[in-house]
Amino acid sequence: MDPLLLGAIVAIITIVVLFSGVSVAVGLLIVSALFLIVFDGPRSLELMPEILFGKLDNFALLSIPMFIIMGASIASTRAGADLYEALERWLTRVPGGLVISNLGACALFAAMSGSSPATCAAIGKMGIPEMRKRGYPDGVAAGSIAAGGTLGILIPPSVTMIVYGIATETSIGRLFLAGVLPGLMLVALFMAWSLYSTWRSGDAGVLSAGSYTWRQRLEILPRVLPFLAIILGVLYAMYGGIATPSETAAVGALLCMVIAMVIYQLWSPSAIWTILRDSTRESVMILFIIAAAGVFSYMLSSLFITQSIAEWIGTLDVNRWVLMGAVNVFLLIAGFFLPPVAVILMAAPILLPIITTAGFDPIWFAVVLTINMEIGLISPPVGLNLYVINGIAPDISLKTILMGSLPFVACMVIAIVLLCIFPGIATWLPDMVMGPAL
């Protein structure tokens, strides 16, 4: 059978299996086993355990559970509420200061936790009721938190970037640095739209919310600064040549646990057990997907599907930007239905040779791919962040949350366009800190 036709059949059956309700990892294993048996015979299944466990034989994978523990420790405390309150006290006299403080709190909490749903829940519980009380439109209140939560997979340390680095054998340190400036750019675009939307609504009452004394502003900082110091310490240890990403993640996880215990009095054995239990569950889920994706990639390669797709695209006489546009459309559609980790593990090994052959930087592409995944987090039918916000504020309809999120989707599209025009936004910082890539 023609490998391209076979690839189309694999894609259709994979979509059907994943939509049947089975987990992503189990679905990938089912599809892989099915096609290996049909085309290579039952003996091909003997290799599956070796490939499955061999994919996990990677020291860099240790950073995933460590960063997840780091995020879970923070998410289990009042750190999100304190971040929100601190920024609110410092920005209260700035026009639209409350929405800016919410987006700023989302960016900082996302950087500390690396979890989009956790960011939405932690900041949204405080921010949405306060914004609505002060007259902000429901769409701005809900949409800004939903969009702000997506920053967790872009601003370092990012589990998504770690997964991309492992899947494509790309430097995780460079990927982390590449996400810094695009992440700040997205925060700026989100803030610009929120301020414009607030001004356009004509609700002058939302522009001012009283004032705080200097003592009130300073007294909350001791609760926030240790977490910010951990972020800076993690990045310094990683880029200062002190430790590897895995070692840095382990130290960061330990420090976050200690701070959660000391500052937030998280001494209860049940609370600590909950952190470790939830972190283990999420880590196993991600690692299982990574292992299953390894088997799926082997099946595609064994049937010459990956090679044929790359060869076919290489023969297309199209402008490389038309090709990149098609790749972006594919990523957007995939992100609407699948979690970011699954999309990266399934698509990155296939797309990487295509985009490098077309002359695109794989580090730059990682940022573009991640922003596409962010769009998927606030877009139906999956749109995880939309449902998290709806759970926090059930009296705000899902339609209102969606409509409030759409302008932020436009901001992300603008960010992708800016990255295409000025790729240095993603590549300048890694090249400056770590030197030009070889």
Secondary structure per residue as TSV (DSSP state, phi and psi in degrees):
chain	resnum	aa	ss	phi	psi
A	1	M	-	360.0	144.9
A	2	D	-	-62.2	129.9
A	3	P	H	-59.1	-33.8
A	4	L	H	-68.3	-41.2
A	5	L	H	-65.1	-40.6
A	6	L	H	-62.7	-38.8
A	7	G	H	-61.6	-39.9
A	8	A	H	-64.7	-40.0
A	9	I	H	-64.9	-42.9
A	10	V	H	-59.3	-44.1
A	11	A	H	-61.7	-44.4
A	12	I	H	-65.0	-46.4
A	13	I	H	-66.3	-37.1
A	14	T	H	-61.8	-43.7
A	15	I	H	-61.8	-44.5
A	16	V	H	-61.8	-44.7
A	17	V	H	-64.2	-45.2
A	18	L	H	-65.6	-32.0
A	19	F	H	-80.2	-7.3
A	20	S	T	-74.2	-13.8
A	21	G	T	109.0	-6.4
A	22	V	-	-72.3	160.1
A	23	S	-	-66.2	158.9
A	24	V	H	-59.8	-45.9
A	25	A	H	-63.2	-47.7
A	26	V	H	-63.5	-39.5
A	27	G	H	-61.1	-43.3
A	28	L	H	-64.9	-38.8
A	29	L	H	-66.9	-39.4
A	30	I	H	-62.1	-48.1
A	31	V	H	-63.6	-43.2
A	32	S	H	-61.0	-47.8
A	33	A	H	-62.9	-41.4
A	34	L	H	-58.3	-50.3
A	35	F	H	-74.9	-32.1
A	36	L	H	-66.4	-40.6
A	37	I	H	-64.8	-44.7
A	38	V	H	-66.3	-41.7
A	39	F	H	-103.9	-23.2
A	40	D	H	-116.6	-5.5
A	41	G	-	90.2	161.6
A	42	P	G	-59.4	-28.9
A	43	R	G	-63.7	-20.7
A	44	S	G	-65.9	-21.1
A	45	L	G	-69.3	-19.1
A	46	E	G	-62.9	-25.2
A	47	L	G	-82.7	-17.0
A	48	M	H	-60.5	-46.3
A	49	P	H	-61.2	-39.7
A	50	E	H	-63.7	-43.0
A	51	I	H	-67.5	-41.7
A	52	L	H	-58.8	-50.8
A	53	F	H	-79.8	-29.4
A	54	G	H	-64.3	-32.2
A	55	K	T	-65.7	-25.0
A	56	L	T	-90.8	-4.2
A	57	D	-	-83.8	67.1
A	58	N	-	-142.4	119.4
A	59	F	G	-59.6	-32.6
A	60	A	G	-64.0	-23.2
A	61	L	G	-65.4	-20.5
A	62	L	G	-61.8	-25.3
A	63	S	H	-69.0	-24.4
A	64	I	H	-65.4	-56.6
A	65	P	H	-63.2	-30.1
A	66	M	H	-67.5	-45.1
A	67	F	H	-67.5	-31.8
A	68	I	H	-68.2	-40.7
A	69	I	H	-62.4	-40.5
A	70	M	H	-58.0	-46.3
A	71	G	H	-69.2	-39.7
A	72	A	H	-65.8	-35.7
A	73	S	H	-61.8	-42.7
A	74	I	H	-70.4	-42.2
A	75	A	H	-66.4	-22.8
A	76	S	T	-83.4	-4.0
A	77	T	T	-111.0	-174.4
A	78	R	T	-88.1	19.9
A	79	A	H	-59.0	-40.7
A	80	G	H	-62.7	-44.9
A	81	A	H	-63.9	-40.1
A	82	D	H	-67.4	-39.6
A	83	L	H	-59.6	-47.5
A	84	Y	H	-60.5	-46.8
A	85	E	H	-66.3	-38.2
A	86	A	H	-63.6	-46.9
A	87	L	H	-67.3	-36.1
A	88	E	H	-62.2	-41.9
A	89	R	H	-66.8	-34.5
A	90	W	H	-83.1	-24.8
A	91	L	H	-112.0	9.2
A	92	T	T	-61.8	-28.4
A	93	R	T	-94.0	0.5
A	94	V	S	-81.6	136.8
A	95	P	T	-54.9	126.1
A	96	G	T	68.7	23.7
A	97	G	H	-61.1	-30.2
A	98	L	H	-68.7	-43.3
A	99	V	H	-68.6	-34.5
A	100	I	H	-65.4	-41.9
A	101	S	H	-65.4	-35.3
A	102	N	H	-65.0	-45.6
A	103	L	H	-67.0	-39.0
A	104	G	H	-63.7	-41.4
A	105	A	H	-64.7	-39.0
A	106	C	H	-61.1	-44.6
A	107	A	H	-63.0	-44.6
A	108	L	H	-69.9	-43.1
A	109	F	H	-67.9	-36.4
A	110	A	H	-63.0	-39.2
A	111	A	H	-65.8	-34.4
A	112	M	H	-80.1	-37.6
A	113	S	H	-96.6	-30.7
A	114	G	-	68.9	9.9
A	115	S	-	-118.2	123.8
A	116	S	H	-69.4	-50.8
A	117	P	H	-60.8	-38.8
A	118	A	H	-63.7	-38.4
A	119	T	H	-64.6	-46.2
A	120	C	H	-58.5	-44.1
A	121	A	H	-69.1	-45.3
A	122	A	H	-67.1	-46.8
A	123	I	H	-81.8	-36.1
A	124	G	H	-64.7	-36.0
A	125	K	H	-60.5	-32.7
A	126	M	H	-92.6	-45.3
A	127	G	H	-73.7	-42.6
A	128	I	H	-64.3	-50.9
A	129	P	H	-59.6	-37.5
A	130	E	H	-68.2	-42.2
A	131	M	H	-65.1	-41.3
A	132	R	H	-66.5	-37.6
A	133	K	H	-63.3	-32.2
A	134	R	T	-93.3	7.6
A	135	G	T	99.1	6.4
A	136	Y	-	-69.9	143.1
A	137	P	-	-59.3	145.8
A	138	D	H	-57.9	-37.7
A	139	G	H	-63.5	-41.4
A	140	V	H	-68.0	-43.6
A	141	A	H	-61.7	-48.8
A	142	A	H	-76.5	-43.3
A	143	G	H	-65.6	-38.0
A	144	S	H	-67.0	-37.7
A	145	I	H	-71.9	-42.0
A	146	A	H	-60.6	-43.3
A	147	A	H	-72.2	-40.9
A	148	G	H	-60.9	-33.1
A	149	G	H	-65.1	-27.3
A	150	T	G	-68.2	-17.0
A	151	L	G	-65.0	-16.3
A	152	G	G	-62.5	-25.5
A	153	I	G	-93.0	-0.1
A	154	L	T	-113.2	-49.6
A	155	I	S	-72.3	129.2
A	156	P	S	-70.1	155.4
A	157	P	S	-78.3	133.4
A	158	S	-	-120.9	124.0
A	159	V	H	-63.6	-36.0
A	160	T	H	-60.9	-41.9
A	161	M	H	-65.5	-36.6
A	162	I	H	-62.6	-44.6
A	163	V	H	-62.3	-42.9
A	164	Y	H	-61.7	-43.6
A	165	G	H	-60.9	-40.5
A	166	I	H	-70.0	-42.5
A	167	A	H	-66.3	-31.7
A	168	T	H	-111.4	2.9
A	169	E	T	56.5	45.6
A	170	T	-	-107.2	150.2
A	171	S	-	-60.4	120.0
A	172	I	H	-67.0	-36.7
A	173	G	H	-59.7	-43.9
A	174	R	H	-64.9	-39.1
A	175	L	H	-63.9	-42.3
A	176	F	H	-59.8	-47.8
A	177	L	H	-63.5	-36.5
A	178	A	H	-64.4	-25.0
A	179	G	T	-83.8	-9.9
A	180	V	H	-67.6	-61.3
A	181	L	H	-65.6	-43.8
A	182	P	H	-60.0	-35.4
A	183	G	H	-63.6	-44.2
A	184	L	H	-65.0	-36.8
A	185	M	H	-62.9	-42.0
A	186	L	H	-64.8	-41.0
A	187	V	H	-58.2	-44.4
A	188	A	H	-63.6	-41.6
A	189	L	H	-65.5	-41.3
A	190	F	H	-61.4	-44.8
A	191	M	H	-64.8	-40.9
A	192	A	H	-61.3	-44.8
A	193	W	H	-66.6	-41.4
A	194	S	H	-62.5	-41.9
A	195	L	H	-65.5	-41.9
A	196	Y	H	-64.4	-43.2
A	197	S	H	-64.0	-40.1
A	198	T	H	-64.4	-44.3
A	199	W	H	-64.5	-40.2
A	200	R	H	-65.9	-31.3
A	201	S	H	-68.9	-19.4
A	202	G	T	76.2	13.4
A	203	D	-	-88.2	86.0
A	204	A	G	-62.7	-24.3
A	205	G	G	-63.8	-22.0
A	206	V	G	-80.5	-9.6
A	207	L	G	-82.1	-10.1
A	208	S	-	-141.7	139.6
A	209	A	-	-139.6	42.8
A	210	G	-	83.0	-164.6
A	211	S	-	-146.0	162.3
A	212	Y	-	-124.8	151.0
A	213	T	-	-76.9	163.8
A	214	W	H	-62.4	-33.9
A	215	R	H	-64.4	-42.0
A	216	Q	H	-65.2	-33.9
A	217	R	H	-71.9	-37.0
A	218	L	H	-82.2	-29.0
A	219	E	H	-68.5	-21.4
A	220	I	T	-90.0	-15.4
A	221	L	H	-60.8	-39.1
A	222	P	H	-56.7	-23.9
A	223	R	H	-79.0	-22.8
A	224	V	H	-100.6	-39.7
A	225	L	H	-58.4	-36.7
A	226	P	H	-59.9	-38.8
A	227	F	H	-67.6	-40.1
A	228	L	H	-64.9	-36.5
A	229	A	H	-64.3	-34.9
A	230	I	H	-65.5	-42.7
A	231	I	H	-59.2	-49.6
A	232	L	H	-63.7	-38.2
A	233	G	H	-65.3	-40.9
A	234	V	H	-61.4	-45.9
A	235	L	H	-67.0	-39.0
A	236	Y	H	-66.2	-43.6
A	237	A	H	-62.2	-36.1
A	238	M	H	-72.6	-44.1
A	239	Y	H	-95.6	-8.8
A	240	G	T	-89.0	3.3
A	241	G	T	76.3	16.0
A	242	I	S	-81.5	-38.3
A	243	A	S	-150.4	160.7
A	244	T	-	-78.6	165.8
A	245	P	H	-55.9	-39.0
A	246	S	H	-66.9	-43.3
A	247	E	H	-66.2	-41.4
A	248	T	H	-62.2	-42.7
A	249	A	H	-62.2	-39.2
A	250	A	H	-64.3	-44.0
A	251	V	H	-64.5	-43.1
A	252	G	H	-60.9	-42.0
A	253	A	H	-62.7	-43.9
A	254	L	H	-62.7	-45.6
A	255	L	H	-63.5	-40.3
A	256	C	H	-64.3	-38.9
A	257	M	H	-63.9	-42.7
A	258	V	H	-64.0	-45.8
A	259	I	H	-64.1	-40.3
A	260	A	H	-60.5	-36.2
A	261	M	H	-75.0	-42.7
A	262	V	H	-77.5	-51.3
A	263	I	T	-79.5	-42.3
A	264	Y	S	-103.0	10.1
A	265	Q	-	54.4	41.9
A	266	L	-	-86.9	66.9
A	267	W	-	-93.3	-16.3
A	268	S	-	-61.4	125.8
A	269	P	H	-56.9	-34.7
A	270	S	H	-66.7	-36.8
A	271	A	H	-67.9	-42.4
A	272	I	H	-65.2	-40.9
A	273	W	H	-61.4	-40.3
A	274	T	H	-61.3	-42.8
A	275	I	H	-60.2	-49.3
A	276	L	H	-66.9	-39.3
A	277	R	H	-64.9	-48.8
A	278	D	H	-66.2	-37.1
A	279	S	H	-65.7	-41.2
A	280	T	H	-63.5	-42.7
A	281	R	H	-61.9	-46.8
A	282	E	H	-68.1	-38.4
A	283	S	H	-63.6	-44.9
A	284	V	H	-63.0	-39.9
A	285	M	H	-59.9	-48.0
A	286	I	H	-65.3	-44.1
A	287	L	H	-66.4	-35.2
A	288	F	H	-65.5	-40.3
A	289	I	H	-64.5	-41.1
A	290	I	H	-60.7	-45.5
A	291	A	H	-64.8	-44.6
A	292	A	H	-65.0	-38.0
A	293	A	H	-64.2	-31.9
A	294	G	H	-63.2	-42.1
A	295	V	H	-66.0	-41.9
A	296	F	H	-61.8	-43.3
A	297	S	H	-64.2	-38.9
A	298	Y	H	-61.9	-43.0
A	299	M	H	-60.7	-45.5
A	300	L	H	-61.3	-41.8
A	301	S	H	-70.7	-39.5
A	302	S	H	-62.6	-34.1
A	303	L	T	-92.0	8.8
A	304	F	T	61.7	24.8
A	305	I	H	-75.5	-47.1
A	306	T	H	-59.8	-48.0
A	307	Q	H	-63.1	-39.3
A	308	S	H	-68.7	-39.0
A	309	I	H	-64.1	-45.6
A	310	A	H	-61.9	-41.4
A	311	E	H	-67.0	-40.2
A	312	W	H	-64.8	-44.7
A	313	I	H	-65.7	-34.7
A	314	G	H	-64.7	-26.6
A	315	T	H	-85.8	-9.8
A	316	L	-	-69.2	132.9
A	317	D	-	-93.6	70.2
A	318	V	-	-129.8	155.7
A	319	N	-	-61.9	143.6
A	320	R	H	-64.4	-25.9
A	321	W	H	-76.3	-29.1
A	322	V	H	-64.8	-41.3
A	323	L	H	-61.4	-45.0
A	324	M	H	-63.9	-36.7
A	325	G	H	-61.5	-41.3
A	326	A	H	-65.7	-39.8
A	327	V	H	-62.4	-41.8
A	328	N	H	-64.0	-40.5
A	329	V	H	-62.7	-42.9
A	330	F	H	-60.6	-45.2
A	331	L	H	-64.6	-39.6
A	332	L	H	-60.9	-47.4
A	333	I	H	-64.3	-43.6
A	334	A	H	-62.3	-40.5
A	335	G	H	-67.4	-21.4
A	336	F	H	-68.2	-25.7
A	337	F	H	-117.2	-21.8
A	338	L	S	-124.0	151.6
A	339	P	-	-67.4	154.1
A	340	P	H	-54.1	-42.9
A	341	V	H	-59.9	-43.3
A	342	A	H	-64.7	-43.0
A	343	V	H	-62.3	-45.0
A	344	I	H	-62.4	-46.8
A	345	L	H	-67.6	-32.5
A	346	M	H	-82.1	-37.6
A	347	A	H	-98.1	-34.4
A	348	A	H	-57.8	-45.9
A	349	P	H	-61.5	-28.9
A	350	I	H	-80.3	-41.4
A	351	L	H	-78.3	-29.2
A	352	L	H	-58.1	-49.8
A	353	P	H	-63.6	-27.9
A	354	I	H	-69.6	-47.1
A	355	I	H	-74.6	-32.0
A	356	T	H	-70.6	-37.8
A	357	T	H	-62.8	-34.3
A	358	A	T	-78.8	-3.7
A	359	G	T	94.3	16.5
A	360	F	-	-95.3	147.2
A	361	D	-	-75.9	127.1
A	362	P	H	-64.3	-29.3
A	363	I	H	-68.8	-45.5
A	364	W	H	-60.3	-42.4
A	365	F	H	-63.6	-33.9
A	366	A	H	-59.4	-40.0
A	367	V	H	-68.1	-44.2
A	368	V	H	-60.8	-44.9
A	369	L	H	-60.6	-42.9
A	370	T	H	-65.0	-39.7
A	371	I	H	-65.4	-36.8
A	372	N	H	-60.5	-39.7
A	373	M	H	-67.0	-34.1
A	374	E	H	-61.8	-40.5
A	375	I	H	-60.3	-40.5
A	376	G	H	-62.0	-28.9
A	377	L	H	-70.7	-19.1
A	378	I	T	-123.0	26.4
A	379	S	S	-127.2	139.9
A	380	P	T	-70.9	162.7
A	381	P	T	-85.5	-20.0
A	382	V	T	-79.8	-67.6
A	383	G	-	42.1	61.0
A	384	L	H	-51.8	-43.3
A	385	N	H	-63.2	-32.3
A	386	L	H	-62.3	-40.5
A	387	Y	H	-75.1	-31.9
A	388	V	H	-63.2	-45.6
A	389	I	H	-63.9	-40.5
A	390	N	H	-64.0	-33.1
A	391	G	H	-69.7	-33.1
A	392	I	H	-73.5	-42.9
A	393	A	-	-125.4	76.1
A	394	P	T	-63.7	-19.4
A	395	D	T	-79.7	-8.2
A	396	I	S	-92.6	119.9
A	397	S	-	-65.2	153.3
A	398	L	H	-60.1	-34.3
A	399	K	H	-63.4	-42.8
A	400	T	H	-64.1	-42.1
A	401	I	H	-62.8	-43.6
A	402	L	H	-62.2	-46.8
A	403	M	H	-64.8	-34.9
A	404	G	H	-70.0	-24.9
A	405	S	H	-84.5	-24.9
A	406	L	H	-57.8	-41.2
A	407	P	H	-60.6	-31.2
A	408	F	H	-74.1	-29.5
A	409	V	H	-61.9	-42.4
A	410	A	H	-61.1	-38.3
A	411	C	H	-61.1	-39.8
A	412	M	H	-67.7	-38.2
A	413	V	H	-63.7	-40.9
A	414	I	H	-61.6	-40.0
A	415	A	H	-62.2	-40.6
A	416	I	H	-63.9	-42.3
A	417	V	H	-62.1	-43.9
A	418	L	H	-62.9	-37.6
A	419	L	H	-66.5	-33.5
A	420	C	H	-69.5	-38.4
A	421	I	H	-76.5	-40.6
A	422	F	-	-123.8	76.7
A	423	P	T	-61.2	-19.8
A	424	G	H	-61.4	-18.8
A	425	I	H	-57.5	-35.7
A	426	A	H	-94.2	-32.6
A	427	T	H	-97.5	-17.6
A	428	W	H	-64.0	-49.3
A	429	L	H	-64.6	-46.7
A	430	P	H	-59.3	-40.6
A	431	D	H	-66.8	-36.2
A	432	M	H	-70.9	-41.5
A	433	V	H	-80.8	-41.5
A	434	M	H	-110.6	-0.8
A	435	G	-	86.8	159.5
A	436	P	-	-58.8	142.6
A	437	A	-	-69.7	142.8
A	438	L	-	-78.7	360.0
